[in-house]
Amino acid sequence: MTFGRYRELLAASLEQNYGIEADAYYLGKKYDIVGFSKDSEGRTAEICIVSVGADVQFVRDELDSLPEIMLSGLRSFSRDKESVFLRVFVMEDVPFELIREVRAYKFTKAVKGQFWGYAESQIVLVDVKSGQVYTNLAAEHKRNLFCFA
C-alpha cells in the first residue's frame, strides 16, 4: 500500500471519532493529519496527530519531545477526567529497535483541576509495507483504527 492511499483510508477511519484537519498545525508545527475529539462541555478530550512518511530519526526526536508537546497543549485539555494525546507515525521498513522503543514508551501526567484527572500519551507506529501496527500499551485498544487490508 502507498502512503497516499493509506493516508486517505486513515483520514476516513479517524473522521468517525475526531474532527479531522489535513495538513494542519498544532502548537506551530505542521503535521499531515490533526484530529480533535471534544468532551460534552466542548473542551478537548483527545488529540490525534499523524505523520505520514516519517523516518527513524524523526520518530525518535518526536518521542523525545512528546512530553513537552503534550504538556504545552494541556491548557486546552479537559481538566477533570482523562485526556489523551495520540501520536501516529506511518513508515516503511520499521526497524526492530524502534518497535521496542514504541512498545516501551510511557508518559502519563496527573492534572489537578476541580478534581484530579490525568493526561496520557498513546503511540502508534504503522508499517505500510508489511501492514503491521505497533503500539505502546496505552494505545493497544486503538490498534483496529489503523489496520487496513
Sequence and secondary structure as in RCSB ss.txt:
>XXXX:A:sequence
MTFGRYRELLAASLEQNYGIEADAYYLGKKYDIVGFSKDSEGRTAEICIVSVGADVQFVRDELDSLPEIMLSGLR
SFSRDKESVFLRVFVMEDVPFELIREVRAYKFTKAVKGQFWGYAESQIVLVDVKSGQVYTNLAAEHKRNLFCFA
>XXXX:A:secstr
  HHHHHHHHHHHHTTTSEEEEEEEETTEEEEEEEEEE TTSSEEEEEEEEES  HHHHHHHHHHHHHHHHHGGG
GB SSSEEEEEEEEEESS  HHHHHHHHH   EEEEESSSEEEEEEEEEEEETTTTEEEE GGGGGGGGGG   
